[in-house]
Amino acid sequence: MNRLVKVENGYVEGLPAADPRITSFKGIPFAAPPVDENRWRAPQPANDWDGVLRAYDFAPIPMQVRQKIDVNNIYTREWAVDPDILMDEDCLYLNVWAPAESTDEKLPVYVWYFGGGLQVGHTAEMEFDGERLARRGIIVVTVGYRLNAFGFLCHPEITAESPDAPANFGHLDQQAATQWVKRNIEAFGGDPENITIGGQSAGGGSVMSQLISPQNEGLFQRAIIQSGIFSPLYPGSRFPRGRRNLADAEHDGVKFFEFLGVSSLAEARKLDAEYVRYKMVEYKEFWGTVVDDVFSVGNTFDLIVENKHWKVPVLWGHTSSEFFSVPNVETLDEFRNMAVEMFGDDADEFLALCQAQSDDINEVLKNASLSVFEYAIRVASQANAETGANIPLYYYNFDAEIPGWDNPGTFHSVDLWFFFETLSKCWRPFVGKHYDLARQMCNYWANFIRTGDPNGKDSTGEDMPQWDPYTAEEPYGMVFRDKPEFLREQPSDLMKFLVKQYFEKKTVKGASI
């Protein structure tokens, strides 16, 4: 196996993974530490090193709120199992799982952006082990990037200093890491012209951000978006706020500097990172993507719908019980008034679909409730046909039975255990059917990463269920239950109505996490 590689900054040595046919390289710097003068600055080139870099361990995680294990919190129960994990502002490192025996194998490459609302998360989470995908001939790269105020704060002085990169430092980290992969992945046996970017939740939203950035021509050839594209269905829905413009984000940054007790960028850069982290947690602000007209040139969802994005095949989907939109009303009269405001002359059709003649407002709201992820994907997929883009799109719905004393349903992010095929690292009592499903999901993902088509054979030698692209005429997708099943079923009449209304009225703006 190829345990020692030469990258642009020096030699890197990896270790055998659990499967010794795979080499894992952990903690490779792809940029200079974003500290001191590099704080709130676009990622700078990594420094060269002498000798051999022993890439044996994950780098410290990005600065964020310190997670505490809480049995009543499903996310800390599921993943935040090491509350004392090392954390540092110096966090721009990536990890590689490589099955290649030589540098000339031209293996497909998967670059993964973790989720966490752009506020928390890291590459050392147990579910992100790339070994299983690597066993299928894929080189897997997981990327660390700056989060929260460290990655997404803006300020007039930052803009004045760097008008070509005034914002979105976390996304620029993702971009710089992917550029590093393109320049260096041949050393690991990878193909720099066969790169797929992927992510889940805010990682999926980050893939969306990279898809619409004018800076990324030719950087990747495919994209996977898991629970990362959404659009509220009804006014007043509670979801992460849309992208801020640069002026508003700068104003927020000025207020945060005042909260920190500093009056200039120079002073703020001298503050101890742990102090900034502590004050950021106390400040309770959501720091996210900014429309800076450089990296980000608008609302991601709108640009996707308008066909203003890089034209690459996309595999996208969601779990069956995450993030449903329900009208924020309390009475039938309020519900009917909302319908008239949103749909005008078509309000009666909407009310009939919701069976609003009922006397029970709770039953009506239940009928009106729909997945914001499914809605967004169906709108964007319809636009793919209507704008003439006709990019191959593959849609899925993860609807497996998830065991455990908490009876969690298919909660947001649970599918990560499956397509990474890391079920054995989870505390849940998964059984044979779950492992079979995970194996096949991992197969589909690997096939898509390899060729842009998820179809192929299982390790049993049998063909897996055929997964056809989503089209306007055949808006079908793969459902992952006890086993994969491609359902040739039309969406609900209410979903069809709302998608049609989007294009006729565009009543609500979409977004990405």
N, C-alpha and C positions, 0 to 999 in steps of 0.2 A: 504494500500500500504506500501511497505517496504521503509520508508524514512530514516532510520538510519541503517547503516551497519558498520561492523568491518572489516577493511582491515589490512594489515600487519603492518602499521605504526600508527594505531589508529582508532578512530571512525570518520565516515563521515556522515553528514546529508545533504540530498537533499531537493528539493522543488517540489511541484506538477507542472507538465508541464501545458500547456494550456488544455490538456486533463488530468484531475486529476488521471486517472488510470495509468499515466506514471509519474515516478519520474526522475527529471533531477539533476545530480550531476555535477557541473562545477568547474573547477580549482583544481582538485586533483593532488598533486605532485606525479610523478612516479619516480623521481630521484632528487638528490641534485641539488641546483642551480648551473648552469655551469658558475660560476663567480670566480674571483681571481685565485687560483691555479687550479680550475676546468675548466677554459677557455681553449679551444683546448685540451680537454681530454675526453676520453670515459665517458658516463654518470655514475655517482657514485650513490650508494644506497641513497634513500630518508631518511631524518631524521624522527624519531618518533616525535609525538606531544602529548601534554597533552590535556585532555578534548575532546571536539567535534569540528572537523573541519567543519565549515559551508560552504559547497560547493554550494554557491548561485550564484556566478558570474564567468564569464570567466576570466582567468588569463591574464596578459598583453601579447601582441603579441610579437613574436620574433623580434629582431633587423633587420631592413630592411629600404629601401628607404621610406621616408614619402610620402604616396599617397596624391594627391590633386584632388579634384573633378573637372573634366574637361568634359564638355558636348560633346567635340569632341573626347573623348577617350572612346571607348565602354566599356572597362573593369573598369575604374573608375566610369563611368556612371552606370554600372550594379551592382558593388559590393562595391567599396571603398567609401561608403557613410558616413563614420565617419572619417574625416581626423585627428581628435584629439584623436583617440583611444589610450589607454595606451600601451606603448612599453617598453620592458625591456629585458635585457640579461637573467634575471631569468625567463625562459619561458617553462620549462619542466613540463607541466601539461597536464592532459587529462580530457575529459568530458564523462559522461555516461548518456544514456537515458535507463531506465530499466522499463519494465512493470510487473515484477515479484512481487507476493505477499509474497513469501517465498524464502528461500535460496536453496530449493531442487528441483526447477523446471527444471533445466538443459536446459535453453533456448539457442538457437544458438546465436553466437556473431559476430558482424561485426566491424572490426577495420579499421578506415578510415584515410588515409594520404592525406592531402590537396595538391593542386597543386600551381603553381606559378613559375615554372622554377628553383626551389631550391633557388630562390633569394627573393621572396616575398610570401605573403599569411599567413593565420592564421585560427584557428578553429572557431573564432567568426563571420565569414562571414555568412550572413543571410541564404544562401542556404543550409548550412550544419546542419540545425536543424534536429536532429535524431528522432523527435517525431513520424513522420508518419511511418517510418520503425518499430519503437518500438510498435506502435499500432498493427502491424502484428505479434507480438510475438518475435521480434528480440531485443537483447540488442545491442545498438549502442555505440561505443567508438570512439571519435575523438581525434587525437593526435597532440600536439604541438611539434615541433622539430626545431633545430637550422638551420639557412639558411645562404647563401652567405659565406662571409669570416668567420663568426662565426661558421658555420657548416662544411666548406669544405676546409679551409686553411690547407696547409701542410708546414712543415719546418724540416730541419735536426735535430734540437734539440728536436722537438716533437717525431720524429721517434726514436731517441736515448733514450728518456725518456720512451716511451711506444711502443716498437716494436710489441706488440700484438694488438695494436689499434692505428696505426699511422695516420689514416685518416678517412674521411667519418663520422664525428661526428653526422651530421644530420641523416644519415641512422642508425647509432648506437642508436640514440635517438628513432627512430621508432621501432627498434628491442627491445630496453629496455622497451618501453611502451607495446609492444605486449607480452613480457615476463611477465611484471607486470600483464597484463590482464590474462594471463594463470595462474598465481599464485593466483589472487584475485577475479576473476570474479564470482566464486561460491557464494561469499558473496552477490552479486547482483542478484542471481538466474540464473547465466549463466553456460554454459557447457564449461570447459576449453579444452575439446577434440573436440569441434565443433566451430572452429574459422575460419572466412573468413577475409582475408586482402584485402583492395580495395583502389583505388585512381584514380584520373583523372589528365591528363597532367603529370607534374612532380611527382604528387602523384602516377599515374599509372606507370611511370618510376621507382619510388621507390618500387612499388610492384614487378616489374621485378628484381630490385636489391636484394630484399629479397628472391625472388624465386631462384636466382642462388648462393646465399651465402652459403658456406658449413657450416656455423655456425647455420643454422636454422632448423636442423632436428626435425620434429615433432611439430614445433611451430604453424603451421596453416594447415588447411585441404582443403581450397579452395582459389581462387584468382579472383578478378575482376579488369580489366585493361581498363580504359576508355581513349582513345586518348593518350596512353602512350607508345606505341611501334611503331617505325617508321624506315624506311630505305630509304635513298635517292635513287632515280631511276637513276639519271644521274650525271656525273661528274660536279662539280662546283655548285651544288645545295646549297642554303643557308639555313642551319639548324644548331642548336646548335652543337658545336664541339663535337667530340667523347670523350670518357673517356681518361683523362691524365694518364700517368704512374706516379708512386710515385716520381721518380727522377725529372721529369719535374715539378711536382706540388711542390716539395720542392724548386726548383729553383725559381718558381713563388713566393713562400712564403718568400724567402730571399729578393727578390726585393720589396715585399710589406712591410716588416719590415723596409727596407731602406726608403721607402716612408713615413712610420709612424714616422721615426726619431729615431728608436731604433736599437740596435745591438744584442739583446739577447731575448730569450723567456721570461726570468724573467722580463725584462723591459716591454715587450709587454703585459704581463699579468697585469701589474700595471697601464696601461693606462685606462682612463675612457672609458666606453663602448660607450658613445655618441660620443666621439672623434674618436674612431675606426670606428664607423658607418659613421660619416661624411667623414672621409678620404677614406673609402671604396667606398662610392658613388662617390667621386671625382676621385678615381682611375679607375673606369669604367672597371672592370674586371668581367668576368663570372666565378663564382666559382661553380664547380660541382663534380660529382662522380669521384673518383680516383681509378685506379686499384692498390691496395696495396698488393695483394696476401694474404690478411688475410680475411677481410670481402668481398671484391670484387676481383674476381680471373680472370677477363677478360671482353671482350666486351659482354654486356648482350644479345644482339640480337643473336650473334654468338653462345653463349652457349645455348640459348633456341633452336636454330635451330639444334644444335648438340646433343640435348636431355640431356644436362648436367645441370639439374635443378631439383627441388623438384617436384615430380610427383603428382600434385593435379589438379582437374578440374578447368578450366578457362572460365570465361565469359569475352569477350572483343569485342571492337568495336570502333566506331568513329562517328562524325557527317559528313554529306554529302558534306559540302563545306569548310572544313578546310585543310590547308597545302597540297597543290598540288605541285608536282615536275614538272618543265618545263626545258627542255634543255637550258643551258646558252649560246645560240648562236644567231647571228643576221642575218645570211644569209643561204640560202639553201645549199651552198657549205660547210659551217661550220657544218651544221646539218648532211650532208651526211658523212663528214669526221669523225664526232663523232660516227656515226653509225658503220662505218668500224672499228674504234678503239675499240668500245665496243663489237661488235658482229661478227667481222670477216666475215666468209663465210655466216653467217646468216643475214648480214646487209640488203640485198635486201628484205628479208621477213619483217624486221622491217620497212624499208622505205615504203613498200607497205601498211602495216597496218596503217602507219601515213599519207598515201596518199601524199608522198613527191614529187610526180610528179607535184603537184600544183606549181603555180608561186607565191603564197602568203605565205611567211614564217610564218606570224602570224596564218594563218589557220592550217599550218602543226604543229606548236608548240601547238596550241589548241588541235589538235588530239592526240599529244604525252603526254599531261598533264594527270597525274593520281595521286590519293591520296597516299601519302607515308604511311599512316596508313593502308589502305586496302592492299597495296602491302606487307607490312611487315607481316600483319596477315595471308595473303594467303601463303606467303613463310613459315612462322612458322607452319601453319596448315598442309601444305604439308609435312613438315619435321616430324611432329608428326606422320604421317602415315608411311613415308619411313624409319624412325629410329625404328619403332616398339613400340614407346611409347604408342600410342593409348589412350591418355588421353582425356576424354570428353571435347570438346571445343564448346562453344556457341558464334556465331558471330552475331553482330548487326550493323545496319547503321541507325543513327538518322537523319530523313529527314522531320521533321515536318515544317509546315509553322509557322514562328515566326513573330508576329505582332509588330508594332512600327513605329514611324515616320522615323526611320533610315533605314528601310528595310534591316535588317542585314543578312538575310539568316541564315543558321544553323552554326553560328560562333562558334569558338573554346570555349568550356565550357558551351554553352547554355543548354546542356542536364542535367546539374546539377540541374536546377530548377525542372526537371521532375522526375528523379528517386528518389530524396529526397522528391518529392511531396510538394515543397515549393513555388509553383507558386503565392500564395496569398501574398508573401513577395516582389514580383517583381513589378516594375512600369509598365511593359508592359500590354496592354489590352487583357490579355488572356480571352478566352471564354470557353463555355462548352466543345467543342471537345478537347481543350488543357487539361482541368482538367480530362476528361475521359482517355486521353492518359497517363497523369502523374500517375493516379491511377493504370492503368494496368502495366506501367513500374515499379512502386514501388512494385506491386505484383510479377512480374517476378524476380526482384532483391531479394526480401524477400524469395521467394521459393528457389532460387539458394543458398542463404546464409544458408537456413535451411537444404537442402538435397543435393545440388550439381546438381539439376535439376530445371530449371526455370518454368516448367509447373505446371498448377494448375487452380483453379477456380477463377473467378472474385468475387468481393463482391456481385454481382448480383446473384450469384449462378450458372452462366453459365461458361462453360469451355472457357478459353482464347485460342486464336489460338495456335496450337501445334508448339513448337520450338524444332526442331531436332538438334542434334549435327552436327557440320561441319566435313565432311569426304572428303577424296580425290575423292571418287566417287560422292559424293553429297555435293559440296562446297557451300552450301546455308546458308542464314542467315535471321534473323528477321529484317524487315524494319519498323521503327516507323514513320508513316506519320500522317494522321488524326486518324488512329487507327493502331494497330499492324497487320502486314501482313507478313507471312513467304513466302519469294519468292524463288521458286524452279527454279532459273535462273542461268545459267553458267556465270562466269565472262566474260568480253570482250575478244575478240581474242588477243588484245594487252596485256592485263593483263596476259592471259595464256602464251603468248610468253615470257614475261619478267620473270615470275615465273620460267618457264622452263630454261631460260637462267641463272637465279641465280644458279641453281643446276649444270648446265653444266659449267659455267664459273666463278661464284661468282665474278662478276665484281665490285660490290660495297659492302662495309661493312655496316651493319646495326647499329642501336643505339637505346637508349631510352632516353627520355627527362629527 
